[in-house]
Amino acid sequence: MTWRDQRLPPDHPPVSAGKAGVLLVNLGTPDAPDAASVKRYLAEFLSDKRVVEIPDLVWQPILRGLILTTRPKRSAAAYAKVWTPEGSPLAVITRRQAEAMQARLGEGVRVDWAMRYGKPSIGERLQAMMEAGCERILLAPLYPQYSAATTATVVDKAGDCLREMRWQPALRTLPAYHDDPLHVDALAADLSRQLDALDFEPEVLLLSFHGMPERTLHLGDPYHCQCLKTSRLLEEALGRPGLRFRTSFQSRFGRAKWLEPATDASLIEEVERGTRRIAVACPGFAADCLETLEEVAMEGRDAFLKAGGERFAALSCLNTSDAGVAMLEKMLRRELSGWINE
């Protein structure tokens, strides 16, 4: 008998308890592809001290007086290019990942999903899971590589919610899985499937990760090193000697020096060195989003072809692919060990 098999005495008042849960968390998205929604989203995102490590006295006037008056309109136009009838691609895919995990893990585990910025919020979903009887919750930030600006801020937000709870659930956190064989094998299998389906043979596979300010590396953030390790392990696992691999970092913002080489610059450099056929994959993203669907697949393609490239392919993230779903189930079951009956 486990803790989940124990029964309450017949005279005990009704209570929901004794369950385990999983909360999948991704970065976030505006509610709609319009300037007002994007402004609310960016105000929350860019006010996080984990994301922008500048004192409020300096940063908030810049954010409120410049960025939030100019950037929302441009970003809304970008979101409109990738928005689906069901909503934001990131939210739709994360919801579908949660649904797939619910079906695979069964009734013994409640699976839910949340966004760090925007809706549904981490606090809202943790509270709902607790009310549904989840006394043990696995918090699963869907970031393969650890960064203070991603994984850590998810844990921070969960802590803020727990601080307000009288009855707190026990909490576990899914570790970064940049070098987990399950992740590397899933990436290799899914990218091989996509590469084999192309109607051309790429000369280069560009592995594009989300960028971070370079200062985060010097402050001790392991993100840069973990991205490079993922690239190295993925190249080994793919085993394509005729394909040249390159790693880059996308989504630069502001005037600070960011991790290099930059994805947009790398695409142009490849054309200049004679590359005419390229594929781009984004192994730092668990689900396709604005940065992969618009920045890479649209802007990156246009820049590469305009510079003289001939063939360009943007490969999908793991999303709800067979390999991605199987990987996620195995990782969650491993982290739920002792909480659920296998």
C-alpha positions in Angstrom: 0.0 0.0 0.0 1.3 3.5 -0.9 0.2 6.9 0.5 -2.2 7.1 -2.4 -4.1 3.9 -1.4 -4.9 5.1 2.2 -8.6 5.8 2.8 -10.1 8.5 5.1 -12.3 7.3 8.0 -16.1 7.4 7.2 -16.8 10.3 9.6 -14.1 12.6 8.0 -15.4 15.7 6.2 -15.0 15.7 2.4 -11.6 16.7 1.3 -9.6 16.4 -1.9 -6.2 15.1 -1.1 -3.7 12.3 -1.8 -3.1 12.9 -5.5 0.0 13.7 -7.5 0.2 16.3 -10.3 2.5 17.6 -13.0 2.5 21.2 -14.1 4.2 21.8 -17.5 5.4 25.4 -17.8 6.6 27.4 -20.7 7.7 31.0 -21.2 4.5 32.8 -22.1 2.5 34.6 -24.7 0.1 37.5 -25.1 -3.6 36.8 -25.1 -4.1 38.1 -28.6 -1.9 39.4 -31.5 -2.7 43.0 -30.8 -0.7 45.9 -29.3 -2.6 46.1 -26.0 -2.2 42.4 -25.3 1.4 42.4 -26.2 2.0 45.5 -24.1 0.6 43.7 -21.0 2.7 40.6 -21.7 5.9 42.6 -22.3 5.3 44.7 -19.1 5.2 41.5 -17.0 8.0 39.7 -18.9 10.5 42.7 -19.0 9.8 43.7 -15.3 11.1 40.3 -14.1 14.4 41.0 -12.4 15.6 37.6 -13.5 15.1 38.6 -17.1 16.4 42.2 -17.0 19.1 42.5 -14.3 19.1 46.3 -14.2 18.0 48.3 -11.2 14.4 49.4 -11.4 15.4 53.0 -10.9 17.3 52.9 -14.2 15.3 50.2 -16.1 11.6 51.1 -15.4 11.7 54.6 -17.0 13.3 53.0 -20.1 10.7 50.2 -20.2 7.7 52.4 -19.6 8.8 55.5 -21.5 10.4 53.9 -24.6 10.0 50.1 -25.0 6.3 49.8 -24.1 5.4 52.7 -26.3 7.1 51.4 -29.5 7.7 47.6 -29.3 4.2 46.3 -28.8 2.9 47.3 -32.2 5.8 45.7 -34.0 5.7 42.6 -31.9 1.9 42.3 -32.4 2.4 42.3 -36.2 4.9 39.5 -35.8 2.5 37.5 -33.6 -0.2 38.0 -36.2 1.9 36.2 -38.8 2.0 33.0 -36.7 -1.3 33.1 -34.7 -3.6 30.1 -35.2 -7.4 29.8 -35.0 -6.8 28.1 -31.6 -4.5 30.9 -30.4 -0.8 31.4 -29.8 1.2 28.5 -31.1 3.2 28.2 -27.9 0.0 28.0 -25.8 -1.6 25.6 -28.2 1.4 23.2 -28.3 2.0 23.3 -24.5 -1.7 22.5 -23.9 -1.5 19.6 -26.4 1.7 18.3 -24.6 -0.2 18.4 -21.3 -3.1 16.5 -22.9 -0.7 13.9 -24.3 0.9 13.5 -20.9 -2.5 13.1 -19.2 -3.4 10.4 -21.6 -0.1 8.6 -21.1 0.2 9.0 -17.3 -3.4 8.1 -16.6 -6.0 9.0 -14.0 -3.5 8.6 -11.2 -1.8 11.8 -12.1 -3.3 15.2 -12.8 -1.5 17.0 -15.6 -1.9 20.7 -16.2 0.0 23.5 -17.9 0.8 27.2 -17.3 2.8 30.1 -18.7 5.4 32.0 -16.7 4.2 35.2 -18.2 0.6 35.6 -19.3 -2.2 33.1 -18.9 -2.8 30.6 -17.5 -0.5 31.7 -14.7 1.6 29.4 -12.5 -0.1 30.5 -9.3 -3.6 30.0 -10.8 -2.9 26.4 -11.9 -1.0 25.4 -8.7 -3.9 26.6 -6.6 -6.4 24.7 -8.9 -4.2 21.5 -8.6 -4.0 21.8 -4.9 -7.8 22.2 -4.7 -8.2 19.1 -6.8 -6.2 17.2 -4.2 -2.7 17.3 -5.6 -0.5 17.2 -2.4 2.5 16.4 -4.5 3.3 18.4 -7.6 6.1 18.0 -10.1 6.9 21.4 -11.6 8.2 20.9 -15.1 9.8 23.9 -16.7 10.1 23.0 -20.4 13.6 24.5 -20.8 16.2 21.9 -21.8 19.1 24.2 -20.9 19.1 25.9 -17.5 19.1 29.7 -17.2 18.3 32.0 -14.3 16.0 33.9 -16.7 14.0 30.8 -17.6 14.1 27.8 -15.2 14.9 29.9 -12.1 12.1 32.4 -12.6 9.6 29.6 -12.9 10.7 28.2 -9.5 10.6 31.8 -8.1 7.0 32.2 -9.2 5.9 28.9 -7.8 7.5 29.9 -4.5 5.5 33.2 -4.5 2.4 31.1 -4.8 3.4 28.7 -2.1 4.1 31.6 0.2 0.4 32.5 0.1 -0.9 29.0 0.7 -2.0 27.8 4.1 -1.8 24.1 3.0 1.2 23.7 0.6 1.8 20.8 -1.7 5.2 19.1 -1.7 7.1 20.3 -4.8 9.7 18.7 -7.1 11.3 20.4 -10.1 12.2 18.8 -13.4 15.9 19.4 -13.8 17.4 20.9 -16.9 17.8 18.1 -19.5 20.3 19.5 -22.0 22.5 16.4 -21.9 19.9 13.8 -20.9 20.1 10.8 -23.3 16.4 10.8 -23.5 16.4 14.4 -24.9 19.4 13.9 -27.2 18.0 10.7 -28.6 14.5 12.3 -29.2 16.1 15.3 -30.9 18.2 13.1 -33.1 15.3 10.9 -34.1 12.9 13.7 -34.9 15.5 15.9 -36.7 16.6 12.8 -38.7 12.9 12.3 -39.7 12.6 15.9 -40.8 15.9 16.0 -42.6 15.1 12.8 -44.5 11.8 14.3 -45.6 13.4 17.4 -47.2 13.5 17.6 -51.0 17.1 18.9 -50.9 20.3 18.0 -49.1 21.4 20.7 -46.6 25.1 21.5 -46.5 24.8 23.0 -43.0 22.6 22.4 -40.0 22.5 25.6 -37.9 21.5 24.9 -34.3 19.9 28.1 -33.1 19.4 28.7 -29.3 17.7 31.7 -27.7 20.3 34.3 -26.8 21.2 35.7 -23.5 23.3 38.7 -22.5 26.9 37.7 -22.4 27.2 39.0 -18.9 25.0 36.2 -17.6 27.8 33.8 -18.6 30.4 35.7 -16.6 28.0 35.8 -13.7 27.9 32.0 -13.5 24.8 31.1 -15.6 25.5 27.6 -17.2 23.2 28.3 -20.1 25.9 28.9 -22.7 27.9 25.9 -21.8 24.8 23.7 -21.8 23.7 24.9 -25.2 27.1 24.0 -26.6 27.0 20.6 -25.0 23.6 19.9 -26.5 24.9 20.8 -29.9 27.9 18.5 -29.5 25.9 15.6 -28.3 23.3 16.1 -31.0 25.9 16.2 -33.7 27.3 12.9 -32.4 23.9 11.3 -32.2 22.8 12.4 -35.7 25.9 10.8 -37.2 25.8 12.7 -40.6 29.4 13.1 -41.7 28.4 15.0 -44.8 26.5 17.6 -42.9 28.4 20.5 -41.3 27.0 21.7 -37.9 27.1 25.3 -36.5 25.7 26.7 -33.3 24.3 30.3 -32.9 22.1 32.4 -30.7 19.0 34.3 -31.7 16.7 37.1 -30.4 19.1 39.8 -29.5 17.5 42.7 -27.7 18.9 46.1 -26.6 22.4 47.4 -26.8 24.2 45.0 -24.4 26.6 42.4 -25.8 24.8 39.1 -26.3 26.1 35.5 -26.7 27.6 35.0 -30.1 27.6 34.1 -32.9 24.2 35.6 -33.7 21.8 33.5 -35.8 20.9 36.3 -38.2 24.6 37.1 -38.8 25.5 33.4 -39.1 23.0 33.0 -41.9 24.6 35.8 -43.9 28.1 34.5 -43.2 27.2 31.1 -44.5 26.1 32.5 -47.8 29.3 34.5 -48.0 31.4 31.4 -47.5 29.5 29.6 -50.3 26.7 27.8 -48.5 23.6 27.6 -50.7 21.5 25.0 -48.8 20.8 25.2 -45.1 18.5 23.8 -42.4 17.9 25.4 -39.1 16.8 23.6 -35.9 16.1 25.1 -32.5 17.0 22.5 -29.8 16.6 24.9 -26.9 12.9 25.2 -27.5 10.4 22.5 -26.4 7.7 24.0 -28.5 7.5 26.2 -31.6 6.7 29.8 -30.9 7.2 33.3 -32.2 11.0 33.0 -32.1 11.1 29.8 -34.2 8.1 30.3 -36.5 8.5 34.0 -37.3 12.1 35.0 -36.4 13.8 31.9 -37.9 11.3 30.4 -40.4 10.2 33.7 -41.9 12.8 36.4 -41.2 15.7 34.0 -41.3 14.6 32.4 -44.5 14.1 35.8 -46.2 17.5 37.0 -45.1 19.3 33.9 -46.3 17.6 33.8 -49.7 18.0 37.6 -50.2 21.8 37.2 -49.5 22.1 34.6 -52.2 21.1 31.3 -50.6 19.0 28.9 -52.6 17.3 26.4 -50.2 16.3 27.0 -46.6 14.4 24.7 -44.2 13.3 25.6 -40.7 12.9 22.3 -38.8 10.1 22.0 -36.2 10.7 21.7 -32.4 9.9 18.4 -30.7 6.3 19.7 -30.0 4.0 16.7 -29.8 6.0 14.5 -32.2 6.1 10.8 -31.4 9.7 11.2 -30.2 9.0 14.3 -28.1 6.0 12.9 -26.4 7.7 9.6 -25.6 10.7 11.5 -24.2 8.6 13.7 -22.0 6.6 10.8 -20.6 9.8 8.9 -19.6 11.3 12.0 -18.0 8.2 12.8 -16.0 7.8 9.2 -14.8 11.4 9.2 -13.7 10.9 12.4 -11.7 7.5 11.1 -10.3 9.2 8.0 -8.9 7.8 7.1 -5.5 4.8 9.3 -6.0 2.9 7.1 -8.4 2.4 3.4 -8.9 4.3 2.1 -11.9 
